[in-house]
């Protein structure tokens, strides 16, 4: 047996025996799961109606880990450090991997027998046997306390015989809170590697998606979000910048949802949303597109229409919001066996959804006949429109791009819209007809496309139609 790291999770309330249903692990059994770094064991140290404790024990084999290493990520530094280090003895990204693999359903907030309980805040206590923090206990508390935890830390001197050496950077961490089990596991999944300030595997775009998915609902508002993101992504400037920009967009999502509802009410009288979707569908069918991606797909209203049309072989959706993608998965009833709560999967219905930003190069956007961007560009800062154009027209290069956006000139026709106000509180701008025409023609000329313009909605002789659409073709 190698070095041992323990995570204990205790449920302390009537019905605590149901913790087994939440973790999908039978309290009567000892279960062992092979891991790339050794093994993970799950057992229960106590089971009762008022208090039940599950233990996740990591058996880390540092020798086998070094021998199996192919990337060299674990073999850096002087030779002896490959075998003599603290990583097998304190919580690290090994624990995060084990949580995801062993408690995956609980992490996603799913429980086949007790879903109602999984959705509730319950009285929980979590203990991590050893965590490392060179910055001291104050840093550990600053990570967990803003999330509502009562944080208890137990430290020890480096050597009791030599008190002048000072305190050890190793602590026993205990967290108490009334929270959902999935939230507790998500916090541990993200923040344990932040404390360790390292990872045992390489970092790429997939790690940004994991961070945003498990940080949904709390990371954007965390006072140390910049530190968390940088450490989680091993200080990669490019990935850190991408993650922080996406978090900034998600930070206003709650406000956006309220404003979106107001915008829909504003346009309800003229059924503008329905007219927009029909206009986009007609444009796609006219150009003969078979494989389509909806950029900024939101909760999938357009995707649902495309899926119901047998003329399209495959449709995909990309959005910056993991929350919207989760709701999209429920709306479209994507195959649950493929974990629709985890963006980046393909359903049996021929629909792929994944998380991403429209202002960063993404190879997943390539290979489509057509791309749609419905009421999205106005949510970008104007100085990011150039990056958007580069990503879509210069790098993804679909044969057809359909873009719709509000016509600000028409806003005077909405009685309930105050003068000078945009239709949505998150709109960074709204184009006039001439501004939209100039922008589209500039993109078409620069990237080898032709563009045609189509009004959507009631056409007013003075101010035009409420929505304007540009259809780019190569």
N, C-alpha and C positions, 0 to 999 in steps of 0.2 A: 504494500500500500504506500502511496506517495503522501504528499502533504495534504492537509485537510482544511477546507474553508466551509463554514456552516452559515446558512441562512435559515432562521426559524420564523414562521408566520403563525401567530396565535390569534384566534377569534375568541373574543370574550363577551359573550352575551347569550341569552337563552336561544337554544337551537344551534349552539356552536358546533355540534357534531356534523352539521351540513357543510363544514369547510371542505370535507372530502368531495362533495358534489361540485363545489366551486373550483377546486383544483384538479378535478377529474382524476383523483388518486385515491384508491381504496385504503382507508385507515388500517385495515387488517393485514395489508401486504407490505413487504419490503420490496421496492422496485429499483432496478439498476438500469441505467441508460449509458451506452457507450458514447464517449465524446472524443473529439480530436485530441484533447489534452489529457485524457484519462477516462474517468467515469463520473457519473452523477448518481447519487442514491437518494431516494425519497422514502421516508418513514414518518410515523407519528409518535412523538414522545409522550403525548397525553391525549386522551379522547374522552370527552364528557359533554353533557348538554350545556353546561355553563362555560366551559373552557376547553378548546382543542388546539393542539400545536402540531404543525407539520414541519419537518426538517428537510431541507435540501442540502445535502452534503456533497461537496466536490472533492474527488480524489484525484489530485493533479500529479501527474508523473513527469517531472521536468526532464529526466533523461530520455524517455521515449519521445517527448515533445521535440527535443533538439534533434534526435535522430530522424524524425519524420519531417522536419522542416525542409521545405523546398524553396521557399521564397527568400530565406535569409533574414526575415524580419526578426526572428528570435535568436539569431546568431551574431548580432552586431556587438561591438565592444571587444574587450580582451577575452581570450579564450576561456579563462576560468569563470568569467561572469556568466557564461552560458549555463553553468551548473550551480554556481553559488550566487543566488539572488533571492529577493523576498517575494517574487511573483507567485510562487506556489502557495505561499502562506497567508496572503491577504487578498481581500476581495478585489477583483479586476474585471476586465472584459470577459474573462472566463465565466464569471458569474452571470453576466448579461446573456451570454450565449446559452448557458444552461437554463436560465429563466425562459428564454424564447423557445427553446426546444422541449423542455420538460413541462413547463406550465403555459404552453402556447395558447390554449383555449381560454384559460383564465386571464392571460395578458390581453387577449382580444375582447374580453368581457362577455364570453359565451359560456353558458351552462345548459346542457341538455335537460337536466332534471330540475334545476333551480334558477331559471333565467330571471325571475322576478327578484330573487335575492342577489344575483350578480349585478343587477341594475341599482341596487340600494347601497347607501352608505352604511357600513357596519363597523363595529368596534374592533379594531385590529391593532396588533403590536408586532413589529418586525425587529429582529435582532440579527446583525451581521457580526460574526465573531471577530474579524479583524479588518479594519480599513486603514488606509495610509493617507496622511495629509502633512506635507512639509509646512503648510501654512498654519497648522495648528487647529485646535478645536473650533475656533471662531469661524473659520472658513467652512467647516463641515456643517455647522449650525446654520450658516447663511445660505446654504444650498437647500436645506430641508425645511427650515422654519417658515419661510414664506409660503410653503405649500400646505401649511396648517398642522404640521407635526410638532408634538412635544418631543424634543431631542434630548437624549441622555447619552453622555459619552464617558467612558471609563478609560483612563490612560495609565501609564506606568513609567517609571524612570528608565533610562537606558540601561542602567545597572544599579541595583539597590546598594551595592557596596561603594559606588562612586557617585554620590548624589550631585557632585559638581559637574558631572557630564550633562546634566539636564534631563528633560523629559524625552521619552521616545516619541517618534512621529506616528506610532501605531495606536489605534483606539478600538474599543468595542463600541459599536453603534446600536442604539436602541431607539426606535421610532414608535410613537403612539398617536393614533388619530382615528376619528370616525370618518371613514372614506370607503369608496368602492375598492374591492380587491384589485380590479384591473388598473385603477389609478395608482395604487401602491406599487404594483409590479412595474408599471410604466416609469414611475419616478426612480425606482431602483435600477431599472434597465438603462436609463440615460445617465443617472448621476454617479453610479459606481465607477464607470470608466473615467468620468470627469475627476473624481477624487484621485484615481490612480494616475491620471494624466498620460495614459498610454493605451495602446491596444495591441493584441497579439496577432492581428491580421491587417491586411492592407486596407486603405480607405479610398473609396471612390464615390461616384454619384449615388450608388445604392445606399450608402451610409447616410447621405443627406435625406433621402426618402425615409429611411428608418427613423432618423432623428425627428423629422417633422411629423411622422405618423405617431410615434410614441410620445412626442411632446405636444400633441394637439390638445388645445384647451387650457394649457398651463404655461408652456415655455415662452410664448410670445409676451406674456405679462410678467415673467420672472425678473426681478431686479438684477440678476447676474446672467441674463441670457447670453450676452456677448462672450463672457468667460466660459459658460457651459458649452456653447456652440464651438468655440475655438478649441477647447480641450477635447471635446468629444470627437472632433474631426482632425485631431492630431496637428492642430495649428496650420492646416492647409489654408492659405489665404484665399485661394480661388473657391474652394468648397465652402469655407466659412462665409465669404461674401454672398454666395448664392443662397445659403441657408438663411442668413439674416435678412436678405431682401424678401424671401418668401415668407418669413415670419412677420415682417413688417406688413405685408399684404394681408396675412391672416389676422393680424392684431385688430384690424378694423372690420373683420368679417361680421361680427355681431351687429355692428352699426349698418353694415351693408345690407344684411338680411332685412332689417327694419325698413331701410330706405328702398330696398328692392320691392317690398310689399307696397310701399307708397307709390313707387313708380308704376307698378302694375295697375293699381287703382286709378292712377292718373290717366293711363292709356286704355283703361278697360272699356270706356265708352265706344272707342273705335276698333276694339278687338285687335289692337296692333300686334300683340304677341303672336296671335294665330296667323295674321297676314304675313308677318316676317318669316315664320317657319315655312309657310307655303311657298313664299317667294324663293327662299333658299332651296327648298326641295325641288322646285321647278327648274332652277338654275343648274342644279346637280344633274337632274335627269336629262336636261337639254344637252349637256356636254358629254353625256354617256359615262359618267364616273361610276366605277364599280367598287372601288376601295376608297373610303372617305374617313378623314379624321376631323373631329370637331375640337378646335383649340379654344380653351376656356369654356369647357362643356358644362360647368356648374353641376346641377343635379340631373342633367341628362334629358331635358325635355326634347331637344332636337334628336338626340341619339335614339330615343324611343320611337320617334316617327320614322327614322331611317331604318331601324331594325324591323319595323312592321312592313317595310316595302321590300319585296323580293327582288327588286332590281339591283340591290346592293349586295355584293358578296361578303364584304366585311366592313365594319365601322369601328372606329376607335375614338376615345375621348381623352383629353389631357386637361388637367386643371391644377392650379397651385394649391388648392384647398383639399387636404385629406378628408376633412369633415364633409365637404360637398361630395367627394367621391364615395364615401361610405353611404351617404343617403342615395346617391346614384345607384349603387349596387343593390340597395333594397328596392328602389323604384323599378329597376329592370329585372329584378329577381335573378341575378347572376348565380351561377352554380355555387351553392354553399360549400361543396366539397373542395372548391378552389379558393376558399377564404376570400370572399368579396371585400371584406374589411381591410384586406391588404392590397392596396393599389398595385397594378402591374401584372394582373392575372387576366387570362382569357376565359370567357365563359363558353358553354356549349352553344349559346345563341350566336356566336361569332362576333362578340363585342369585347374589345380590349380597352381597359381604362388604366391610366397611370398618372402619377403626380409629376409635375414639372413646371418650369417657368418659360414664358414666351420670349424672354430676353436673353436666354443663354442657349448656346448650341446644344442640340440634342439629336443624336443619331436615330433615335426612335421615331422621329418625325419624317424620316425619309421613306420613299417607296409607295406613296399614296397618289391616287389619280387626282384627288381633290382635297382641299382643306377649307374648312369653314371657320369664320371668326365672327360670331354673332354677338353684337353689343358688348365688345370686349375692349377695343383699343382705347375707348374713352376712359377706361379705368387705369390706364398707364400714364405715367408722367410724360409730358410731351418730349422731354429730352431722351426718353427711352424708346420712342417710336422708331428711331434709326436702328436700334438693336433689334427690335421686333421685325423690321423689314429684312434685316440681314439674316436672322434665324429662319424666317419663313420663306423668303423669296430667293436668297442667295445660297442657303445651305440645305434646307429641306426640299425645295424646288418641286412642289407638286404641279401637275399640269394645269390645274385650275385652283384659284383661291377666291373664295366668296367672303366679302367683308361688309357687314352692316354696322351702322352707327347712327345716333340721333342727329336730326337736323335742328340745330339750335334756333334757327329762324322761326320754326313752327311753334316754339314754346309759348308765344304770345296767345296762341289759340287755346291753351289749357287754362280754364278759368281759375282752377285751384292752385295754380303755380304762381308764386309771387314773382313780380317783375325782376329780371336780372338773375333769377335762380336757375340752376341746372336741374335736370329731372331726377337725379340721384345724388345723394350726399357724397358718394365716393367718386363721382365723375370728376376727373382732373381737368377736363375741357369738354366742349362739344363743338364740332365743326359747323361752320356755315356750308352752304352748298358749294360755293366757290373754293373754300379752303379744302373741302374734301376732294373736289375735282383736282385741284392743284397737287395735293399730296399723292393721290392715286396715280396721276399721270407721271409724276416724278419717279415714283417707285417702278412703274411699268417701263419707263425709258431706261432707268438704271439697271434693271435686272432682266431685260429681254421679254417682257410681257406686253400684251395689249389689254386695255381695260375699257369696259362698257359700264354705263351708269343706269340705274333703275330706281325710280321712286317707289316707296312702299307705303300704302295707306292713302287716305283721302288727299287728293292733290288740290292745294289751294293756289289760286292764280297769283297771289301776292307773296306768300311765304313758302310755297312748295309743299312737299309731303313730309309727314312726321319722321319717317325713317328714310335714309338713303343707303343704297347698296351699290358696291362696286364689284364687278365680276372680272377677274384677271385671267387671261388665257395665254398659253405659250405657243 
